[in-house]
Amino acid sequence: MSGRKVAILVESLYEDLEFWYPYYRLKEAGAEITVLGTGSGALYKGKHGLEAKPDMLVDQAESDAFDAVIVPGGYAPDYMRRYPSLLGFVKEMHARGKVVAAICHAGWVLASAGLVKGLSMTCFSSIKEDMVNAGASYVDRPVVNDRNIITSRSPADLPAFCKEIIAALESPRVPTAPARQI
């Protein structure tokens, strides 16, 4: 996986574990991590107080420069989906067949980007109806990989979530088979 470039999105009130666990786990696996902020601040505090500083703004990022994007949950996805440049970046990553990974409430970003219709996915239970109403088929599993979109439910699923992201990045091409449920 060495040399793979992964963007992690950040905004205020992100779920600390859902940002930092993938950040360090993928870095440990050899990925080059770039933190992309919305521009609402120079520093973003998580729900539990940890701070994250973006390397650049999402509207300055080029989707062809990355192999994957990770959207952490918490309250941040409700803020993230208000930025057209962020939604455009996620849409472009998906359109290029890059890995798009979302955990917990991050499904809101995928829905706002118009990516969930016809998708098998999972998410935090409180947004299940939002995903179903946006056209997704909800699956209650720790991680679901449908084509190039990987989703998980909560911090408890982080080991399976990161393992699936790493597997997708190590494969010669992004998975295009229908939902793989772990």
Sequence and secondary structure as in RCSB ss.txt:
>XXXX:A:sequence
MSGRKVAILVESLYEDLEFWYPYYRLKEAGAEITVLGTGSGALYKGKHGLEAKPDMLVDQAESDAFDAVIVPGGY
APDYMRRYPSLLGFVKEMHARGKVVAAICHAGWVLASAGLVKGLSMTCFSSIKEDMVNAGASYVDRPVVNDRNII
TSRSPADLPAFCKEIIAALESPRVPTAPARQI
>XXXX:A:secstr
 TT EEEEEE TTB HHHHHHHHHHHHHTT EEEEEE SS SSEE TTS EE  SEEGGG  GGG SEEEE  BS
HHHHHTT HHHHHHHHHHHHTT EEEEEGGGHHHHHHTT  TT EE   GGGHHHHHHTT EE  SSEEEETTEE
EE SGGGHHHHHHHHHHHHHSSS   SS EE 
